[in-house]
Amino acid sequence: MKKYLYVLCAIYILVKGEVFSQVTNLDEEPNDVVLNTFDQSTMYYLSPVSSFGISLGYNAMRDKMDTELGLSQKRLVEFIGMGMGWRNRRMFYGLHLGTSALSGLSKSVVGNLTNKSQTSDTFFDLSVGRALVSTPQFYLILRAEGGLHVRSLQITQIDQGAFDLNDFGNAPGIAWPEMEHISGTLGVAVEYMPKAFRPISVLESIQFGYKTGIGAPDWRSPDLTLANSFSDRMSMLFLKVMVVISREK
């Protein structure tokens, strides 16, 4: 699956931006194409390939899992998403929903015990931006965003001894209650986007940015009350690569 996503990503990057950036009439002669500019847009964002983030936060839980269970959480996060956006001249507004493309899996073996953890991330962002650079071909947009980020964590421990299916009700292992960390976020990003010259255009959007948690909320569980919980802060660098279907007016 990963190889398939990487191939799509390579094709997407290697093909000229102009091929993706506009919807054209194939019956038109190139010399007859008239490029128009528009003052307003409604945009629909889609992720055809995984975008990437580097998690710099959750260090309290990261240290606890490493020290007590020998589990090392991966910092690389792959995610997909969708969203909507609006443009009024050089001002841009948007909302975006994303989730992990793959669960972050970690495994360690301590004696006869196998420890496993699985993490997933879900987030929602609202943003406002302004095109600091506006050339005849593209925008370079500075965005400020605020939103919500949820990280879910599941830990299991399994005895590597034989398991008798006749004793199905007494499995040789334990599972921690599901834990989650919910945090408001603030962030900033720089976005590259080609200009649209036709009423309906297909564009590419590339965003590089950073987001951090508002404060450091405690870990909690949807299953029960956690005693002696502790606080943590989310923090992430991200790179979003998205296809944009833009309706101009």
VOGU-3710 file (C-alpha; in Angstrom, 3 decimals, decimal comma):
1> mkkylyvlca> 0,000/0,000/0,000  2,816/2,402/0,895  4,599/1,722/-2,416  1,384/2,514/-4,272  1,028/5,847/-2,434  4,660/6,759/-3,076  4,282/6,024/-6,812  1,224/8,278/-6,991  3,114/10,985/-5,148  6,068/10,751/-7,533
11> iyilvkgevf> 3,801/10,967/-10,584  1,986/13,928/-9,060  5,221/15,843/-8,454  6,939/14,996/-11,742  4,086/15,996/-14,044  4,169/19,704/-14,912  2,046/21,883/-12,670  0,336/23,381/-15,677  -1,160/20,010/-16,563  -2,913/19,815/-13,183
21> sqvtnldeep> -3,578/23,481/-12,725  -6,283/24,078/-15,297  -9,280/22,413/-16,967  -9,004/22,991/-20,717  -11,081/22,404/-23,823  -9,117/19,943/-25,965  -10,791/21,277/-29,119  -9,295/24,733/-28,520  -6,174/25,777/-30,328  -3,449/26,912/-27,899
31> ndvvlntfdq> -3,278/30,327/-29,538  -6,989/30,834/-28,945  -6,869/30,299/-25,159  -7,740/33,458/-23,276  -6,546/33,533/-19,676  -8,982/35,259/-17,334  -8,510/36,205/-13,722  -11,258/36,095/-11,109  -11,895/37,909/-7,846  -13,594/35,099/-5,889
41> stmyylspvs> -13,283/31,328/-5,586  -14,902/28,378/-3,856  -12,408/25,538/-3,415  -12,712/21,847/-2,515  -9,579/20,184/-1,122  -8,843/16,449/-1,464  -5,828/14,278/-0,508  -5,008/11,809/-3,328  -1,797/10,809/-1,510  -0,637/10,864/2,092
51> sfgislgyna> 0,558/14,104/3,635  3,153/13,990/6,384  3,727/15,358/9,858  6,585/15,095/12,341  5,279/14,864/15,888  7,371/16,936/18,283  5,010/16,651/21,244  3,414/14,111/23,598  6,800/13,794/25,310  5,422/12,915/28,766
61> mrdkmdtelg> 3,560/9,848/27,407  6,454/9,056/25,065  8,933/8,944/27,970  6,604/6,876/30,183  6,009/4,244/27,476  9,726/4,031/26,676  10,814/3,760/30,323  8,190/1,297/31,569  7,310/-0,776/28,492  10,205/-0,274/26,083
71> lsqkrlvefi> 7,816/1,140/23,483  9,001/3,895/21,163  6,287/5,963/19,476  7,014/6,888/15,881  7,342/10,586/15,208  6,414/10,387/11,505  2,650/10,689/10,968  0,945/10,033/7,616  -2,500/11,535/7,156  -5,190/12,157/4,560
81> gmgmgwrnrr> -7,970/14,701/4,592  -10,456/16,948/2,849  -11,689/20,491/3,202  -13,282/23,579/1,735  -11,946/27,044/1,118  -13,011/30,457/-0,103  -11,055/33,299/-1,687  -11,966/36,971/-1,945  -9,238/38,669/-3,954  -6,087/38,109/-1,884
91> mfyglhlgts> -7,830/36,839/1,282  -8,235/33,072/1,809  -10,484/31,222/4,281  -10,683/27,496/4,855  -11,596/24,483/6,947  -9,863/21,125/6,889  -10,533/17,703/8,403  -7,781/15,074/8,565  -7,065/11,651/10,011  -4,182/9,199/10,146
101> alsglsksvv> -3,702/7,260/6,921  -1,995/4,455/8,848  -1,989/3,647/12,553  1,300/4,247/14,332  2,355/0,788/15,513  5,111/0,056/18,027  6,275/-3,256/19,499  8,695/-4,395/22,178  9,562/-7,755/23,768  10,431/-7,930/27,468
111> gnltnksqts> 11,074/-11,491/28,650  8,039/-13,581/27,721  5,848/-10,514/27,242  5,142/-8,687/23,991  4,044/-5,066/24,353  2,223/-3,320/21,511  0,902/0,203/21,091  -1,242/1,753/18,381  -1,789/5,488/17,905  -4,055/7,459/15,592
121> dtffdlsvgr> -4,611/11,184/15,085  -7,686/13,152/14,043  -7,819/16,916/13,638  -9,996/19,801/12,485  -8,665/23,241/11,502  -10,128/26,633/10,570  -7,770/29,042/8,799  -7,529/32,550/7,422  -4,750/33,715/5,147  -3,522/36,395/2,827
131> alvstpqfyl> -1,554/36,106/-0,411  1,715/37,851/0,440  2,972/37,100/-3,077  0,622/37,261/-6,075  2,258/36,747/-9,469  0,479/36,192/-12,800  1,002/32,442/-12,277  0,617/31,646/-8,567  -0,146/32,723/-4,991  2,129/32,356/-1,975
141> ilraegglhv> -0,208/32,481/1,026  0,513/32,942/4,723  -2,161/31,213/6,813  -3,013/31,349/10,530  -5,148/28,505/11,845  -6,893/27,251/14,956  -8,488/23,909/15,592  -8,755/20,687/17,568  -6,394/17,706/17,645  -7,197/14,277/19,121
151> rslqitqidq> -4,627/11,519/19,624  -5,901/8,038/20,564  -3,629/5,431/22,168  -4,228/1,710/22,713  -1,707/-0,523/24,537  -1,799/-4,327/24,839  0,490/-6,869/26,517  0,523/-10,534/25,475  2,214/-13,568/27,028  4,163/-15,385/24,301
161> gafdlndfgn> 3,320/-18,790/25,754  0,864/-21,126/24,018  -2,808/-20,138/24,009  -5,364/-22,899/24,468  -8,542/-22,103/22,537  -10,452/-24,334/24,937  -9,675/-21,655/27,533  -10,942/-18,852/25,283  -12,301/-16,781/28,141  -8,888/-16,500/29,855
171> apgiawpeme> -6,604/-14,924/27,276  -2,907/-14,722/28,305  -2,612/-10,943/28,155  -4,031/-7,612/29,214  -5,218/-4,486/27,446  -4,952/-0,990/28,856  -8,106/1,143/28,586  -8,162/3,289/25,487  -6,539/6,654/26,197  -6,885/9,907/24,330
181> hisgtlgvav> -5,449/13,400/24,409  -7,708/16,240/23,227  -6,182/19,659/22,658  -7,034/22,945/21,019  -4,361/24,045/18,556  -2,877/27,150/16,982  -0,722/27,084/13,868  0,829/28,897/10,950  1,495/27,693/7,402  2,831/28,861/4,055
191> eympkafrpi> 0,858/27,653/1,033  1,735/27,568/-2,669  -1,187/27,511/-5,113  -1,326/28,248/-8,865  -3,830/30,813/-10,101  -6,997/29,658/-11,846  -7,766/31,071/-15,292  -11,022/29,250/-16,065  -14,413/29,015/-14,310  -13,633/25,465/-13,123
201> svlesiqfgy> -9,994/24,583/-12,530  -8,044/21,742/-10,953  -5,073/23,024/-8,956  -2,456/21,718/-6,566  -1,924/23,047/-3,055  1,304/22,539/-1,109  1,401/23,697/2,515  4,262/23,634/5,004  3,533/24,652/8,569  3,692/24,172/12,319
211> ktgigapdwr> 0,978/23,744/14,949  1,108/23,548/18,724  -1,360/22,751/21,474  -3,159/25,396/23,520  -1,917/24,567/26,994  -1,139/20,996/28,102  -4,351/19,014/28,814  -4,317/15,745/30,767  -4,659/12,353/29,150  -8,137/10,880/29,622
221> spdltlansf> -10,041/7,693/28,776  -13,480/7,296/27,160  -13,840/3,974/29,035  -13,209/5,008/32,659  -11,685/7,628/34,957  -7,883/7,711/34,880  -6,245/8,103/38,285  -2,929/9,977/38,500  -3,222/11,215/34,929  -0,659/13,700/33,672
231> sdrmsmlflk> -0,544/16,573/31,204  1,000/16,598/27,738  1,341/19,044/24,861  0,899/18,333/21,154  3,305/19,876/18,643  3,796/19,068/14,961  5,524/20,132/11,757  3,462/19,206/8,690  3,531/19,063/4,901  0,163/18,886/3,121
241> vmvvisrek> -0,099/18,029/-0,591  -3,656/18,356/-1,871  -5,668/18,602/-5,086  -8,007/21,611/-5,250  -11,127/21,811/-7,399  -11,808/25,541/-7,743  -14,951/27,277/-8,969  -14,235/30,865/-9,974  -16,480/33,893/-10,291
//
